[in-house]
Amino acid sequence: MTSVSTVTLHLSGQDTIVGLPGGDTYQWAETVLAIAGFPQEDDGLHRLPLGDPNKARACLSSLQQAASGLHVKVVTSPHRFLGDIASGVASHLPGAWEATIERFPQKTNQDGLTSWLWNTGPLLATMTDYRVPCAAILRDGAGTELLLAQRPWDGQYLAGALLPSPDHLNVTGPAPRCVAARTISGLAARIGASLLPEYEHAVLISRLEEAEEDLCWVGNLEPGTGADSDLNAALDRFLMHAPPVIDLLRRGKGPSLSAGQTALVDRVEAGLGAAAAGEGTDAMAVWLEDGADLIELARIVATTLATGARTGVSPAVTPPAPAAATGVVRRR
């Protein structure tokens, strides 16, 4: 009988061995791990503590015996458990990041994540052409999600951006490129130096293009022809995009604003704040009166920052990631 089920053992930095079942009949690998007494934790991972050497040896011996009887192949991986790598990368990134592991016993299990990859480069090719036992998702708590995987043939680590939720943003900006490295520090450095700035710039450009599209649409409306629901949905999108745009203009990393431009930013911020507090100001009026000028100004600053980042004159723009939005209609 040909083995179509495997248990891959990875050493973990937490003084454990992680057992990952895989193969066409991976359920037999799950059964073998259970028979051997390989503990399964709440996250679904099988972790064998190494604190008691005698108990660990007995469990591994039982694993081999059970695997032999059920035609399951046991493989010892030369690579560290990817969860350790992901946690290490997360600790090196700016801000507060968390890492979670996605297990892929079968290659078809990977399809759900590959459809969310923003870039069509090496990471997508790896996830499409090869089975990877697991991958990690890094989240910053503000909407940014990165996918981390290990290339099977050389052990190199790859990281790429996942698309923001379509409920948050209709992305039209250039896809951020994935990065690769062989060490935790190297991968974290490349994520911070290129992947995150490119991601954040693409999110900003997408915000501005969506806001411009709405403003162009409403500007071409004949009086009385726009449905209230469509107008309200477009306003909701502006209210979602305005805070990070204002934050970009406030940070002072781009060209200095003139007195008139500063007054514009102040006026929009104050008007939207008053509308949110129910102090009589109409958010729709603020949007229609000053929205176009605010977005145009942000476009100029974003272009200047992107040009400066490419030439080394100015740091890349880093607006906040897309904020959650509820009830926003995406199609007009």
C-alpha positions as CSV (number, residue, x, y, z in Angstrom):
1,M,0.0,0.0,0.0
2,T,1.4,3.4,-1.0
3,S,1.5,6.0,1.7
4,V,-0.7,9.0,0.9
5,S,-0.7,10.4,4.4
6,T,2.2,12.0,6.3
7,V,3.1,13.4,9.7
8,T,5.7,16.1,9.4
9,L,7.6,16.9,12.7
10,H,9.0,20.4,13.2
11,L,11.1,21.5,16.2
12,S,9.6,24.6,17.8
13,G,11.4,27.2,19.9
14,Q,8.9,26.7,22.7
15,D,10.6,23.3,23.6
16,T,8.0,21.4,21.7
17,I,7.7,19.3,18.6
18,V,4.9,20.2,16.3
19,G,3.3,17.5,14.2
20,L,1.5,18.5,11.0
21,P,-0.7,15.9,9.3
22,G,-0.9,16.0,5.5
23,G,-1.7,14.1,2.4
24,D,-4.7,12.9,0.4
25,T,-5.8,10.8,3.4
26,Y,-4.5,13.1,6.1
27,Q,-7.2,11.9,8.5
28,W,-5.1,8.8,9.1
29,A,-2.2,11.0,10.1
30,E,-4.6,12.7,12.5
31,T,-5.5,9.3,13.9
32,V,-1.9,8.3,14.3
33,L,-1.2,11.5,16.3
34,A,-4.1,10.8,18.5
35,I,-3.1,7.2,19.1
36,A,0.4,8.2,20.0
37,G,-0.9,10.7,22.6
38,F,0.4,13.7,20.7
39,P,-1.4,16.5,22.5
40,Q,-3.7,18.7,20.4
41,E,-4.1,22.3,21.6
42,D,-7.0,24.7,21.2
43,D,-5.6,26.1,18.0
44,G,-5.8,22.6,16.4
45,L,-2.0,22.1,16.4
46,H,-0.4,18.9,17.8
47,R,2.4,19.9,20.1
48,L,4.6,17.5,22.1
49,P,6.3,19.1,25.1
50,L,10.0,18.1,25.5
51,G,10.2,19.0,29.2
52,D,9.9,15.3,30.2
53,P,12.4,13.4,27.9
54,N,11.2,10.0,28.9
55,K,7.5,10.8,28.1
56,A,8.5,12.5,24.9
57,R,10.5,9.5,23.7
58,A,7.6,7.2,24.6
59,C,5.2,9.3,22.6
60,L,7.5,9.4,19.5
61,S,8.0,5.7,19.7
62,S,4.3,5.2,19.8
63,L,3.9,7.5,16.9
64,Q,6.3,5.4,14.8
65,Q,4.6,2.2,15.7
66,A,1.1,3.6,14.9
67,A,2.3,5.1,11.7
68,S,3.8,1.9,10.5
69,G,0.6,0.0,11.2
70,L,-1.6,2.5,9.4
71,H,0.8,3.2,6.5
72,V,1.4,6.8,7.5
73,K,4.9,8.2,6.7
74,V,6.6,10.2,9.5
75,V,9.0,12.9,8.2
76,T,11.3,15.1,10.3
77,S,11.5,18.6,8.7
78,P,14.9,20.4,8.7
79,H,13.1,23.7,9.1
80,R,11.8,25.4,12.2
81,F,8.1,25.5,12.7
82,L,6.7,28.4,10.7
83,G,4.6,29.7,13.7
84,D,7.9,30.5,15.4
85,I,9.1,32.4,12.4
86,A,5.9,34.3,12.1
87,S,5.9,35.3,15.8
88,G,9.5,36.4,15.5
89,V,8.7,38.6,12.4
90,A,5.7,40.1,14.2
91,S,7.8,41.1,17.1
92,H,10.2,42.9,14.8
93,L,7.6,45.0,13.0
94,P,6.6,48.5,14.1
95,G,3.4,48.6,16.2
96,A,1.5,45.7,17.7
97,W,1.2,42.6,15.4
98,E,-0.1,39.1,16.0
99,A,0.5,35.9,14.1
100,T,-1.9,33.1,13.5
101,I,-1.3,29.8,11.7
102,E,-3.4,28.4,8.9
103,R,-2.9,24.6,8.4
104,F,-3.2,23.0,4.9
105,P,-3.4,19.2,5.2
106,Q,-4.3,19.1,1.4
107,K,-3.3,21.5,-1.4
108,T,-6.9,22.4,-2.1
109,N,-7.0,24.0,1.4
110,Q,-4.7,26.7,0.2
111,D,-7.1,28.1,-2.4
112,G,-9.1,30.2,0.0
113,L,-6.1,32.3,0.9
114,T,-4.5,32.5,-2.6
115,S,-7.6,34.2,-3.9
116,W,-7.0,37.0,-1.4
117,L,-3.3,37.6,-2.3
118,W,-2.9,41.1,-3.7
119,N,0.3,40.5,-5.7
120,T,0.7,37.9,-8.5
121,G,4.4,37.3,-7.8
122,P,6.5,34.5,-6.2
123,L,4.3,34.0,-3.2
124,L,1.2,33.4,-5.3
125,A,3.2,31.1,-7.6
126,T,4.4,29.1,-4.6
127,M,1.0,28.8,-3.1
128,T,-0.5,27.8,-6.4
129,D,2.0,25.3,-7.7
130,Y,3.1,23.6,-4.4
131,R,1.5,22.3,-1.3
132,V,2.7,24.1,1.8
133,P,1.9,22.4,5.2
134,C,0.9,25.8,6.7
135,A,1.1,29.5,6.3
136,A,0.9,32.4,8.8
137,I,-1.2,35.6,8.7
138,L,0.2,38.7,10.4
139,R,-2.3,41.3,11.5
140,D,-1.7,44.7,13.0
141,G,-5.2,45.1,14.4
142,A,-6.0,48.1,12.1
143,G,-6.9,46.1,9.0
144,T,-3.5,45.2,7.5
145,E,-3.0,41.5,6.9
146,L,0.2,39.9,5.5
147,L,0.6,36.3,4.4
148,L,3.8,34.5,5.3
149,A,4.8,31.1,3.8
150,Q,8.0,29.0,3.3
151,R,9.1,27.9,-0.1
152,P,9.3,24.1,0.0
153,W,12.4,23.6,-2.1
154,D,14.9,26.0,-0.5
155,G,13.3,27.0,2.8
156,Q,13.2,30.7,1.9
157,Y,10.5,32.8,3.6
158,L,8.0,34.8,1.5
159,A,5.7,37.5,2.7
160,G,3.0,39.3,0.7
161,A,-0.1,41.5,1.3
162,L,-3.6,40.2,1.5
163,L,-6.3,42.4,-0.2
164,P,-8.2,44.6,2.2
165,S,-11.8,43.6,2.7
166,P,-14.1,44.9,-0.1
167,D,-16.3,46.2,2.7
168,H,-13.4,48.5,3.7
169,L,-12.0,49.5,0.3
170,N,-12.2,48.9,-3.4
171,V,-8.5,48.6,-4.2
172,T,-7.3,50.2,-7.4
173,G,-3.7,51.2,-6.3
174,P,-0.7,49.3,-7.6
175,A,-0.2,45.9,-5.8
176,P,2.5,45.9,-3.2
177,R,5.4,43.5,-4.1
178,C,6.1,40.5,-2.0
179,V,9.4,40.2,-0.2
180,A,11.7,37.2,0.6
181,A,14.5,36.4,3.0
182,R,16.1,33.5,4.8
183,T,16.0,34.9,8.4
184,I,13.5,36.5,10.7
185,S,15.4,39.8,10.9
186,G,15.9,39.9,7.2
187,L,12.3,39.3,6.4
188,A,11.1,41.8,9.0
189,A,13.5,44.4,7.6
190,R,12.2,43.9,4.1
191,I,8.6,44.0,5.2
192,G,9.2,47.3,7.0
193,A,11.3,48.9,4.2
194,S,9.2,48.0,1.2
195,L,6.2,45.8,1.6
196,L,4.4,48.0,4.2
197,P,5.2,51.4,2.6
198,E,4.0,50.0,-0.8
199,Y,0.9,48.6,0.8
200,E,0.0,51.8,2.6
201,H,0.6,53.9,-0.5
202,A,-1.6,51.6,-2.5
203,V,-4.3,51.9,0.1
204,L,-4.0,55.7,0.0
205,I,-4.2,55.8,-3.8
206,S,-7.2,53.5,-3.7
207,R,-8.9,55.8,-1.2
208,L,-8.3,58.9,-3.2
209,E,-9.5,57.3,-6.5
210,E,-12.6,56.0,-4.8
211,A,-13.3,59.5,-3.3
212,E,-12.6,61.2,-6.7
213,E,-15.0,58.7,-8.5
214,D,-17.8,59.5,-6.0
215,L,-17.2,63.3,-6.4
216,C,-17.2,63.1,-10.2
217,W,-20.4,61.0,-10.1
218,V,-22.3,63.4,-7.8
219,G,-20.9,66.4,-9.7
220,N,-22.5,65.1,-12.9
221,L,-25.9,64.4,-11.3
222,E,-28.9,66.2,-12.7
223,P,-30.9,67.9,-9.8
224,G,-33.3,65.4,-8.3
225,T,-32.0,62.4,-10.2
226,G,-29.7,60.9,-7.5
227,A,-31.3,58.3,-5.2
228,D,-30.9,59.1,-1.5
229,S,-29.4,55.7,-0.8
230,D,-26.7,56.2,-3.4
231,L,-25.9,59.6,-2.1
232,N,-25.7,58.4,1.4
233,A,-23.5,55.5,0.4
234,A,-21.1,57.8,-1.3
235,L,-21.0,60.1,1.7
236,D,-20.3,57.1,3.9
237,R,-17.3,56.3,1.8
238,F,-16.0,59.9,2.1
239,L,-16.5,59.8,5.9
240,M,-14.5,56.6,6.0
241,H,-11.6,57.9,3.8
242,A,-11.5,61.5,5.2
243,P,-9.7,60.8,8.6
244,P,-6.6,59.0,7.1
245,V,-6.4,61.6,4.4
246,I,-6.5,64.4,6.9
247,D,-3.9,62.6,9.0
248,L,-1.6,62.4,5.9
249,L,-1.9,66.2,5.5
250,R,-1.4,66.9,9.2
251,R,1.8,64.9,9.5
252,G,4.0,67.4,7.7
253,K,6.2,64.8,5.8
254,G,5.3,66.3,2.4
255,P,5.5,69.9,1.1
256,S,4.5,72.6,3.6
257,L,0.9,73.6,3.3
258,S,0.0,77.2,2.5
259,A,-2.3,79.1,4.9
260,G,-5.2,78.5,2.6
261,Q,-4.5,74.8,2.4
262,T,-4.2,74.5,6.1
263,A,-7.5,76.4,6.5
264,L,-9.1,73.9,4.2
265,V,-7.9,70.9,6.2
266,D,-9.0,72.7,9.5
267,R,-12.4,73.5,8.0
268,V,-13.1,69.9,6.8
269,E,-11.9,68.3,10.1
270,A,-14.0,70.7,12.2
271,G,-17.1,70.3,10.0
272,L,-17.0,66.5,10.0
273,G,-16.3,66.5,13.8
274,A,-19.2,68.8,14.5
275,A,-21.5,66.7,12.2
276,A,-20.5,63.5,14.0
277,A,-21.2,65.2,17.4
278,G,-24.7,66.3,16.2
279,E,-23.8,70.0,16.5
280,G,-25.8,71.1,13.5
281,T,-23.2,70.9,10.8
282,D,-24.3,68.8,7.8
283,A,-21.6,66.3,6.7
284,M,-23.2,66.2,3.2
285,A,-22.6,69.9,2.9
286,V,-19.0,69.6,4.0
287,W,-18.4,66.8,1.5
288,L,-19.9,68.6,-1.4
289,E,-18.3,72.0,-0.6
290,D,-14.7,71.0,0.3
291,G,-14.4,67.3,-0.5
292,A,-12.9,67.8,-4.0
293,D,-10.3,70.3,-2.8
294,L,-9.3,68.1,0.1
295,I,-8.8,65.1,-2.2
296,E,-6.9,67.1,-4.8
297,L,-4.6,68.4,-2.1
298,A,-4.0,64.9,-0.7
299,R,-3.3,63.6,-4.3
300,I,-0.5,66.2,-4.7
301,V,1.0,65.4,-1.3
302,A,0.8,61.6,-1.9
303,T,2.5,62.0,-5.3
304,T,5.3,64.1,-3.8
305,L,5.9,61.6,-1.0
306,A,6.0,58.7,-3.4
307,T,8.5,60.5,-5.6
308,G,10.6,61.4,-2.6
309,A,10.6,57.8,-1.4
310,R,11.9,56.5,-4.7
311,T,14.7,59.0,-4.8
312,G,15.6,58.8,-1.1
313,V,14.6,62.4,-0.4
314,S,11.6,61.8,1.8
315,P,10.2,58.8,3.7
316,A,7.3,56.8,2.1
317,V,3.8,57.8,3.1
318,T,2.3,55.7,5.8
319,P,-1.4,56.3,6.2
320,P,-3.4,54.1,8.5
321,A,-4.8,50.8,7.1
322,P,-8.4,50.7,6.0
323,A,-10.8,51.1,8.9
324,A,-13.8,48.9,9.2
325,A,-17.0,50.2,7.7
326,T,-20.5,48.8,8.1
327,G,-23.4,49.1,5.7
328,V,-21.4,50.8,2.9
329,V,-22.8,50.0,-0.5
330,R,-20.0,49.5,-3.0
331,R,-21.9,49.7,-6.2
332,R,-23.8,52.7,-7.4
